[in-house]
Amino acid sequence: MHDLTRYALAAAARGWHVFPLTPGQKRPLRGFTDWERQATTSAARIRQTWGRAPYNIGIACGPSRLTVIDLDVPQDGDDSPPPEWAQPGVHDGADVLALLCEQTAEPLPLETFTVRTGRGGMHLYFSSPPDADLGNSAGKLGWKIDTRACGGYVVGPGSRIASGRYEAIHTAAPAPLPSWLAERLATVPVQPSREPAVGHALGYALTAMRAEVERVLAATHGSRNNTLNAAAFALGQLAAADLLPRHLAEACLQSAAEAIGLPAREAFSTIRSGLDSGYREPRRAA
């Protein structure tokens, strides 16, 4: 039994649903297109699967009832903090979280299961609130902070990519997601409008968003990044016209991009660029 089998079994013993990732990469193994449903806690299936090869480990956050906060670090040539986070001592996602806690008078939520990522960032694992179905987010909490919950997955400890290994550095049980973070991450419910014009605009925007997400999901290999950029541009135009919340567009496009195999960081950069371009050309509902 190799190490990755042991790591996968250890994750499953915690009740986390696992599935194989391509060796040395962060994308699901070919054939695992429905990884959220295919993920398992069965020790027999895990031994059988990981007995074939040292696959990296994906942890499906939704069925595992996990919300994972990804504190990323800048890489060579990466962008600097945007103006709202450009303060002394802010260099990465962990610094942004610390500043956010300071601004809200909340304690740093570090007493939880923690993984150092292959790129030197951190994953903070929390148990998801029982009364909320949180999804994925990119930058919603702040610069260099992404989250994964329903519809998302994280690379589990023991996995290795080109830049390094994912290592558990604090193995406490996942703490409940702090309520103040859950409130910030919850999708804003759509309220029915008494104004027909507003209701029409909202329906138009949501229909457009659904169409753009479906377009990304249908993109073929070789056209995925261009399709994602075009979809982000179109939704950015709607967000600029206050017809669609930007964070909702970001989260939906990020989930779709990762579902078709685009690396999370590459997808996030493409989405942000497309949305920013769309913001410069606002569109009104027909």
One Martini backbone bead per residue (centre of mass of N, CA, C, O) as a GRO file, in nm:
protein
  286
    1MET     BB    1   0.092   0.039   0.027
    2HIS     BB    2   0.067   0.355  -0.049
    3ASP     BB    3   0.042   0.671   0.064
    4LEU     BB    4  -0.216   0.761  -0.094
    5THR     BB    5  -0.397   0.546   0.021
    6ARG     BB    6  -0.375   0.637   0.315
    7TYR     BB    7  -0.484   0.921   0.272
    8ALA     BB    8  -0.759   0.839   0.156
    9LEU     BB    9  -0.847   0.674   0.405
   10ALA     BB   10  -0.824   0.906   0.611
   11ALA     BB   11  -1.038   1.084   0.482
   12ALA     BB   12  -1.273   0.878   0.493
   13ALA     BB   13  -1.267   0.845   0.808
   14ARG     BB   14  -1.389   1.153   0.823
   15GLY     BB   15  -1.618   1.158   0.580
   16TRP     BB   16  -1.466   1.194   0.312
   17HIS     BB   17  -1.503   1.239  -0.029
   18VAL     BB   18  -1.331   1.054  -0.277
   19PHE     BB   19  -1.109   1.108  -0.567
   20PRO     BB   20  -0.932   1.086  -0.854
   21LEU     BB   21  -0.635   1.225  -0.966
   22THR     BB   22  -0.407   1.319  -1.158
   23PRO     BB   23  -0.094   1.261  -1.165
   24GLY     BB   24   0.047   1.569  -1.062
   25GLN     BB   25  -0.251   1.687  -1.041
   26LYS     BB   26  -0.585   1.874  -1.020
   27ARG     BB   27  -0.736   1.683  -1.202
   28PRO     BB   28  -0.946   1.470  -1.295
   29LEU     BB   29  -0.978   1.171  -1.384
   30ARG     BB   30  -1.041   1.002  -1.638
   31GLY     BB   31  -1.403   0.951  -1.609
   32PHE     BB   32  -1.449   1.186  -1.376
   33THR     BB   33  -1.718   1.379  -1.449
   34ASP     BB   34  -1.889   1.279  -1.171
   35TRP     BB   35  -1.730   1.328  -0.892
   36GLU     BB   36  -1.946   1.392  -0.674
   37ARG     BB   37  -2.083   1.104  -0.711
   38GLN     BB   38  -1.810   0.918  -0.717
   39ALA     BB   39  -1.744   0.974  -0.453
   40THR     BB   40  -1.584   0.818  -0.156
   41THR     BB   41  -1.574   0.601   0.164
   42SER     BB   42  -1.477   0.334   0.052
   43ALA     BB   43  -1.224   0.126   0.123
   44ALA     BB   44  -1.241  -0.073  -0.113
   45ARG     BB   45  -1.244   0.135  -0.345
   46ILE     BB   46  -0.983   0.277  -0.269
   47ARG     BB   47  -0.792   0.034  -0.295
   48GLN     BB   48  -0.860  -0.023  -0.587
   49THR     BB   49  -0.790   0.250  -0.714
   50TRP     BB   50  -0.500   0.312  -0.572
   51GLY     BB   51  -0.376   0.034  -0.670
   52ARG     BB   52  -0.310   0.130  -0.970
   53ALA     BB   53  -0.222   0.430  -0.862
   54PRO     BB   54  -0.073   0.747  -0.764
   55TYR     BB   55  -0.314   0.927  -0.697
   56ASN     BB   56  -0.453   1.193  -0.649
   57ILE     BB   57  -0.662   1.388  -0.418
   58GLY     BB   58  -1.007   1.425  -0.402
   59ILE     BB   59  -1.237   1.652  -0.233
   60ALA     BB   60  -1.573   1.652  -0.187
   61CYS     BB   61  -1.745   1.899  -0.032
   62GLY     BB   62  -2.045   1.850  -0.032
   63PRO     BB   63  -2.068   1.544   0.077
   64SER     BB   64  -1.862   1.635   0.322
   65ARG     BB   65  -1.945   1.904   0.456
   66LEU     BB   66  -1.753   2.134   0.323
   67THR     BB   67  -1.555   2.432   0.391
   68VAL     BB   68  -1.299   2.585   0.193
   69ILE     BB   69  -1.024   2.793   0.259
   70ASP     BB   70  -0.825   2.968   0.019
   71LEU     BB   71  -0.488   3.067   0.076
   72ASP     BB   72  -0.309   3.249  -0.125
   73VAL     BB   73  -0.017   3.308  -0.331
   74PRO     BB   74   0.198   3.474  -0.491
   75GLN     BB   75   0.345   3.475  -0.802
   76ASP     BB   76   0.532   3.504  -1.050
   77GLY     BB   77   0.392   3.788  -1.197
   78ASP     BB   78   0.191   3.873  -1.013
   79ASP     BB   79  -0.034   4.052  -0.874
   80SER     BB   80  -0.132   4.306  -0.692
   81PRO     BB   81  -0.302   4.455  -0.475
   82PRO     BB   82  -0.573   4.600  -0.444
   83PRO     BB   83  -0.661   4.892  -0.302
   84GLU     BB   84  -0.830   4.762  -0.055
   85TRP     BB   85  -0.544   4.576   0.014
   86ALA     BB   86  -0.318   4.807   0.005
   87GLN     BB   87  -0.131   4.722   0.276
   88PRO     BB   88   0.059   4.691   0.525
   89GLY     BB   89   0.132   4.337   0.535
   90VAL     BB   90  -0.002   4.265   0.251
   91HIS     BB   91   0.069   3.950   0.057
   92ASP     BB   92  -0.183   3.755   0.115
   93GLY     BB   93  -0.450   3.567   0.210
   94ALA     BB   94  -0.378   3.559   0.513
   95ASP     BB   95  -0.362   3.868   0.547
   96VAL     BB   96  -0.651   3.929   0.461
   97LEU     BB   97  -0.791   3.768   0.683
   98ALA     BB   98  -0.667   3.925   0.916
   99LEU     BB   99  -0.785   4.200   0.832
  100LEU     BB  100  -1.080   4.115   0.834
  101CYS     BB  101  -1.087   4.045   1.136
  102GLU     BB  102  -1.009   4.324   1.234
  103GLN     BB  103  -1.251   4.482   1.102
  104THR     BB  104  -1.473   4.269   1.256
  105ALA     BB  105  -1.384   4.158   1.537
  106GLU     BB  106  -1.253   3.874   1.467
  107PRO     BB  107  -1.127   3.576   1.495
  108LEU     BB  108  -0.899   3.368   1.398
  109PRO     BB  109  -0.974   3.063   1.204
  110LEU     BB  110  -0.723   2.827   1.298
  111GLU     BB  111  -0.891   2.602   1.465
  112THR     BB  112  -0.823   2.376   1.221
  113PHE     BB  113  -0.807   2.210   0.950
  114THR     BB  114  -0.476   2.206   0.786
  115VAL     BB  115  -0.332   2.293   0.462
  116ARG     BB  116  -0.050   2.279   0.273
  117THR     BB  117   0.021   2.372  -0.027
  118GLY     BB  118   0.206   2.335  -0.317
  119ARG     BB  119   0.233   2.676  -0.322
  120GLY     BB  120   0.211   2.779   0.002
  121GLY     BB  121  -0.057   2.773   0.105
  122MET     BB  122  -0.399   2.750   0.245
  123HIS     BB  123  -0.624   2.513   0.399
  124LEU     BB  124  -0.944   2.563   0.545
  125TYR     BB  125  -1.137   2.349   0.736
  126PHE     BB  126  -1.500   2.323   0.736
  127SER     BB  127  -1.803   2.291   0.859
  128SER     BB  128  -2.100   2.307   0.733
  129PRO     BB  129  -2.385   2.445   0.741
  130PRO     BB  130  -2.696   2.293   0.777
  131ASP     BB  131  -2.869   2.568   0.655
  132ALA     BB  132  -2.648   2.571   0.409
  133ASP     BB  133  -2.569   2.613   0.049
  134LEU     BB  134  -2.264   2.637  -0.037
  135GLY     BB  135  -2.039   2.754  -0.261
  136ASN     BB  136  -1.835   2.898  -0.472
  137SER     BB  137  -1.539   3.118  -0.465
  138ALA     BB  138  -1.379   3.434  -0.600
  139GLY     BB  139  -1.285   3.692  -0.393
  140LYS     BB  140  -1.523   3.753  -0.189
  141LEU     BB  141  -1.339   3.797   0.076
  142GLY     BB  142  -1.073   3.841  -0.105
  143TRP     BB  143  -0.764   3.857  -0.174
  144LYS     BB  144  -0.658   3.532  -0.223
  145ILE     BB  145  -0.968   3.422  -0.177
  146ASP     BB  146  -1.109   3.106  -0.174
  147THR     BB  147  -1.390   2.876  -0.221
  148ARG     BB  148  -1.519   2.546  -0.111
  149ALA     BB  149  -1.813   2.348  -0.183
  150CYS     BB  150  -2.067   2.313  -0.343
  151GLY     BB  151  -1.927   2.197  -0.646
  152GLY     BB  152  -1.649   2.130  -0.502
  153TYR     BB  153  -1.284   2.095  -0.477
  154VAL     BB  154  -0.995   1.946  -0.324
  155VAL     BB  155  -0.671   1.895  -0.255
  156GLY     BB  156  -0.530   1.651  -0.085
  157PRO     BB  157  -0.346   1.517   0.132
  158GLY     BB  158  -0.039   1.387  -0.032
  159SER     BB  159  -0.035   1.543  -0.267
  160ARG     BB  160   0.128   1.613  -0.594
  161ILE     BB  161   0.302   1.874  -0.747
  162ALA     BB  162   0.538   2.055  -0.899
  163SER     BB  163   0.555   2.269  -0.639
  164GLY     BB  164   0.434   2.035  -0.441
  165ARG     BB  165   0.300   1.941  -0.128
  166TYR     BB  166   0.030   1.824   0.049
  167GLU     BB  167   0.000   1.929   0.398
  168ALA     BB  168  -0.075   1.848   0.713
  169ILE     BB  169  -0.052   2.096   0.994
  170HIS     BB  170  -0.356   2.046   1.114
  171THR     BB  171  -0.558   1.771   1.270
  172ALA     BB  172  -0.805   1.886   1.340
  173ALA     BB  173  -1.114   1.920   1.351
  174PRO     BB  174  -1.347   2.065   1.188
  175ALA     BB  175  -1.477   2.355   1.216
  176PRO     BB  176  -1.714   2.557   1.229
  177LEU     BB  177  -1.835   2.785   1.039
  178PRO     BB  178  -1.835   3.093   1.075
  179SER     BB  179  -2.105   3.297   1.065
  180TRP     BB  180  -1.973   3.549   0.927
  181LEU     BB  181  -1.876   3.384   0.679
  182ALA     BB  182  -2.142   3.259   0.590
  183GLU     BB  183  -2.281   3.531   0.529
  184ARG     BB  184  -2.074   3.621   0.306
  185LEU     BB  185  -2.119   3.344   0.124
  186ALA     BB  186  -2.397   3.377   0.080
  187THR     BB  187  -2.641   3.378  -0.131
  188VAL     BB  188  -2.828   3.611  -0.264
  189PRO     BB  189  -3.146   3.644  -0.263
  190VAL     BB  190  -3.411   3.650  -0.477
  191GLN     BB  191  -3.630   3.913  -0.508
  192PRO     BB  192  -3.929   3.995  -0.568
  193SER     BB  193  -4.079   4.219  -0.787
  194ARG     BB  194  -4.308   4.494  -0.824
  195GLU     BB  195  -4.146   4.567  -1.081
  196PRO     BB  196  -4.167   4.478  -1.401
  197ALA     BB  197  -3.899   4.587  -1.511
  198VAL     BB  198  -3.718   4.452  -1.299
  199GLY     BB  199  -3.813   4.163  -1.343
  200HIS     BB  200  -3.722   4.148  -1.637
  201ALA     BB  201  -3.420   4.207  -1.590
  202LEU     BB  202  -3.365   3.969  -1.404
  203GLY     BB  203  -3.452   3.744  -1.597
  204TYR     BB  204  -3.252   3.814  -1.818
  205ALA     BB  205  -2.990   3.775  -1.651
  206LEU     BB  206  -3.035   3.477  -1.564
  207THR     BB  207  -3.058   3.364  -1.847
  208ALA     BB  208  -2.780   3.458  -1.943
  209MET     BB  209  -2.614   3.305  -1.733
  210ARG     BB  210  -2.706   3.022  -1.806
  211ALA     BB  211  -2.605   3.032  -2.101
  212GLU     BB  212  -2.302   3.081  -2.037
  213VAL     BB  213  -2.253   2.830  -1.867
  214GLU     BB  214  -2.336   2.627  -2.089
  215ARG     BB  215  -2.116   2.715  -2.287
  216VAL     BB  216  -1.879   2.628  -2.113
  217LEU     BB  217  -1.963   2.325  -2.073
  218ALA     BB  218  -1.950   2.287  -2.409
  219ALA     BB  219  -1.663   2.318  -2.438
  220THR     BB  220  -1.386   2.252  -2.616
  221HIS     BB  221  -1.089   2.153  -2.668
  222GLY     BB  222  -0.918   2.473  -2.720
  223SER     BB  223  -1.187   2.672  -2.629
  224ARG     BB  224  -1.229   2.725  -2.323
  225ASN     BB  225  -1.092   3.001  -2.258
  226ASN     BB  226  -1.242   3.175  -2.469
  227THR     BB  227  -1.526   3.110  -2.368
  228LEU     BB  228  -1.487   3.214  -2.080
  229ASN     BB  229  -1.419   3.507  -2.156
  230ALA     BB  230  -1.683   3.569  -2.308
  231ALA     BB  231  -1.872   3.511  -2.069
  232ALA     BB  232  -1.752   3.721  -1.875
  233PHE     BB  233  -1.805   3.967  -2.050
  234ALA     BB  234  -2.114   3.944  -2.063
  235LEU     BB  235  -2.155   3.951  -1.747
  236GLY     BB  236  -2.007   4.218  -1.698
  237GLN     BB  237  -2.217   4.395  -1.838
  238LEU     BB  238  -2.444   4.329  -1.634
  239ALA     BB  239  -2.300   4.411  -1.374
  240ALA     BB  240  -2.252   4.712  -1.459
  241ALA     BB  241  -2.587   4.741  -1.476
  242ASP     BB  242  -2.713   4.601  -1.216
  243LEU     BB  243  -2.826   4.290  -1.309
  244LEU     BB  244  -2.568   4.147  -1.164
  245PRO     BB  245  -2.384   3.980  -0.951
  246ARG     BB  246  -2.057   3.935  -0.958
  247HIS     BB  247  -2.015   3.695  -0.759
  248LEU     BB  248  -2.212   3.506  -0.908
  249ALA     BB  249  -2.065   3.492  -1.176
  250GLU     BB  250  -1.797   3.390  -1.068
  251ALA     BB  251  -1.895   3.125  -0.935
  252CYS     BB  252  -2.027   2.993  -1.187
  253LEU     BB  253  -1.779   3.003  -1.375
  254GLN     BB  254  -1.581   2.850  -1.195
  255SER     BB  255  -1.737   2.585  -1.182
  256ALA     BB  256  -1.745   2.535  -1.489
  257ALA     BB  257  -1.440   2.538  -1.544
  258GLU     BB  258  -1.366   2.300  -1.352
  259ALA     BB  259  -1.560   2.089  -1.482
  260ILE     BB  260  -1.373   2.107  -1.767
  261GLY     BB  261  -1.052   2.128  -1.647
  262LEU     BB  262  -0.970   2.395  -1.544
  263PRO     BB  263  -0.765   2.566  -1.378
  264ALA     BB  264  -0.836   2.764  -1.118
  265ARG     BB  265  -0.637   3.001  -1.167
  266GLU     BB  266  -0.683   3.039  -1.468
  267ALA     BB  267  -0.986   3.089  -1.448
  268PHE     BB  268  -0.983   3.335  -1.263
  269SER     BB  269  -0.823   3.521  -1.454
  270THR     BB  270  -1.019   3.509  -1.692
  271ILE     BB  271  -1.271   3.609  -1.546
  272ARG     BB  272  -1.164   3.879  -1.448
  273SER     BB  273  -1.091   3.994  -1.725
  274GLY     BB  274  -1.374   3.972  -1.854
  275LEU     BB  275  -1.531   4.139  -1.646
  276ASP     BB  276  -1.367   4.399  -1.670
  277SER     BB  277  -1.432   4.444  -1.970
  278GLY     BB  278  -1.745   4.449  -1.936
  279TYR     BB  279  -1.753   4.699  -1.743
  280ARG     BB  280  -1.676   4.901  -1.989
  281GLU     BB  281  -1.964   4.769  -2.130
  282PRO     BB  282  -2.253   4.822  -2.060
  283ARG     BB  283  -2.570   4.646  -2.027
  284ARG     BB  284  -2.899   4.634  -2.129
  285ALA     BB  285  -3.201   4.548  -2.119
  286ALA     BB  286  -3.449   4.465  -2.360
   0.00000   0.00000   0.00000
